[in-house]
Each structure stands twice: as C-alpha cells, then as structure tokens.
Amino acid sequence: MRPQRMFRVMMESYVQVETSNTVIEEILGLWRARIGSQYEAYRGHVYRVYNYCLQFRLFSEEEREKLAIAACFHDIGIWSDDTLDYIPPSVAEAKKYLASSGLEEWSEEIAMMVELHHKPSPCHDERFPLVEVFRKGDLVDFSFGLFRFGISREYVRHANAQLPNAGFHRFLLRVGFDWMCKHPFNPFPFIRW
C-alpha cells in the first residue's frame, strides 16, 4: 500500500462516526410513531448516509444541516404514503418541514438532493454541489460499501459497527418485492434518470 493511502486509511479509522445529531434526532422524532418497527433501521440508514457524505470533504455548518435534513427525508415517503414510489412524497414532506422551520430558501437544493439520490449517473449542478455528495453518500450505504467513492473499507466497516443495519436492507427488499408483484411494469419507480 502506498504511504499516502496507508496514512489516509489510518486516519479514517480514527474518524469518529457521528451517532447523534440534534437536527436528525428532532426530525426523526417527529416520524418515530409513523415509521414504527422500522424506526431503528431507518435511523441507522439516515446516520450512515450522513456520515458517508461527511467523508467527501469539509463542510460548513449550514451544509451539514442541509445534509442532515436531506438524509432524514430522502426515503420518508415509504412511510408517509406507504409506497415504493416514495420520491414525490419525500420531496413534499421535506418542503413542508423547511417551510415550517423558516428554511424555504433551502427547498430547491434539498428537493434536488432527495429527488436525485437514486440517479445512476453523477449529478453535475454548479449551484448545488451537495446533490452529488448526497447521491454518493446514499449509494455507499445502499450498496453495502460496494461503491465507496474513495471512502475506505475500514471506515465503512466502522460506520456499520457503530450504526447497525437493523434489517433496513431486508425491509427494502420485502417492500420492493411486494411493489414489483403489484406493479410489474414499473418495478423501480424511485430511479431518476
């Protein structure tokens, strides 16, 4: 292993995984009853996505808050509207939250982060670079670290140990299978091209 790579791997293994965040706890607390038995699984997913995003570069406090909000709402439509076609309701719930919090000026950016988080190709938007950061962070978790975008395997393992999956991917497979049985001609409604 090259010295620079070895140093980065060593440093990442010491990077703390954020397991508590005021914004995330506040938002998810509002949804706890609605999410029900999947609460811990979704909470873990939200935190892992958030932590993976934070690995790409240093962020301002405002950017970190935007990432936290997007992480909370990006899949929330699964529960708000009981559907695998969850992107539109997730965007709507994020916008409602932002309006009620006096953060309407973030609506377009966070809506794009939620809307495009399953886009198969990179999102190049000079106005909103967090859209691509968030897409990559979600893909790291969704793929179990198969796609890491420069994040070390060690950091992914460390994050997964700190924030267990708690059956989140199993839940998605079950919901996805049920959806595909009912909608065979629209099996992946959450993909955005």
N, C-alpha and C positions, 0 to 999 in steps of 0.2 A: 504494500500500500504506500502510495506517495506520502511524503511528510505532511503536505498541506491537507490532504484528505484525512490522514490519521488524526491531525490536530482538530479538524472540524468534527469528526466522529466523537473524539473525546469530549470536546466542548458541548456538543449536542446531548451527550449522555448526562451532562450536569445541568442542562437547562431544565428548569422546573416546568412541570406541566400545571397549567392553571386549572384548578379543580373547583374554584369558587369565584364568581364574578357577580357583582351587585346587579348589573343590568340583566344578565342571563337569569339569575335567581328570581328577580322581580317579574320578568315576563313569563318564564315557565311556571312560576307560582300561580299566575292567573289562569293557566291552562291545565294545572295538575288534575283537577277533577275530570275534565273533558278527555284528557289523554288516558286517564285511568291506569290500568295494569301495565301499560307500556311506558309509563312516565319515566322510570329509571333508565330504560333502554333509550328513549329519545333524548333524555337529558345527557346521557353519555355520548350519544352521537353529536349533539349540539356542541358539547365541550371539545370533543376530539376535532371536529371540523374547525372550530375557533382556534384551537391550539395549532393545528396544522397551518392555518392561514398565517398565524403569527411567526411561523418559521421562515417565511419567504423574505422578510426584510424588517427593518424597524418601522413602527407605525406611530403616528401621533395619537393622543388620547381620543380625539374625535374619530379617527379612522378605526381605532379599536372598538369604540362604541358602535359604529356602523356595522362592523363585522359581527359583533355580539348580537345585534338586533337581527341582522340577516340570518345568522345561524339559528336563532330561536324560531323564526317564521318560515324558513325555507321549505319545510315539509309539513307545516301545521295544518294545511288543507286536508291531509289524510284524516284528521280528527274533526276539524271544523265542519267539513262537508261529507265526511265518511266516503271518500273516493280516492282512487289511484290517479285520477285526473286532478291532482291537487295543486298544480301551479297557479291557476287563476284564483282559487280561494286563498291560497297562501299569500299571494300578492295583495289581495283585498284586505286580509287581516293585518298585514304589515302596514299598509297605508292607514288603516283605521287606528292602529297603535300610534303611528307617527303623528297623525292629526291630533289625537287626544293628548299627546305629550308635547305639543308645540314644536315638532320637528318636521313640519311639512316640507321644508326645503331639502330634506334628505330623501323624499319619496321617490323621485325618479331613479336615483342611484340604487337605493335598496330594492326597489321594484325590479330593476335590471339584474341585480345580484340574485334575487330569488327566481326570476323568470328564466335566466340563462344558466343556472347552476348545473343542469344536465346537458348542456350543449357539448356535442362530441368534439368540436374543434375550438381553438382558442378564441377568446373574445378580445378584440382589439378596439378599445374605445379610449381615446386620449383623455376625454373628460372624466371617465370613471374607471381608473385602473383597478379599483377594488373588485370589479366584476370578475376579472380574470383570476385574481387572487382567490376569491371565494369559490369559483368554479374548480380550481385546482385543489383547494383545501377539502371540498366535499368529495372530489374524486379519490383523494388519498384514502379517506375513510371508507367510502363506498366500495373501493377495490381491495380493501384489507391491506393497503400498502403496496399493492402490485404497481400502481403508479405513484411515484413519490416526488417527482419534480425536484430532485436534489436533497430532499429530507432523508436522513439516514435511516436505515432499517432499525438501528438501535433506538432512535427517537420514537419511531412508530411503535416499537415494542414497549417502550417506556410509557408512552401515552395510553396504549391499550391496557397496560397493567394498572395504571392509575385510574383509568376511566373504562371499566369493563363494558363489553358489548351488551351484556344482559339480554341477549336474544333479539337485538334490533334487526339484524340482517335476516334472521329466521322469520321474524314478523313481516318484513318486507316481502320475502318470498311467498309467504302464505297469502298476503293481501294481493300480491301480483298474480299468483295462480288463480285466485278467485276472480280477479278482474279479467284475466285472459279467457277464462271459461265463459264469462258473460259478454265479453267484447273481443271476439277473436280477430276482427278486422282492425282493431285499434289497441294492440297489446301493450304499447308503451306510450301512453298519452303525455308523459312528463318530459319526453325528449324534445328539445328545441333545436331546430336546425338553423 
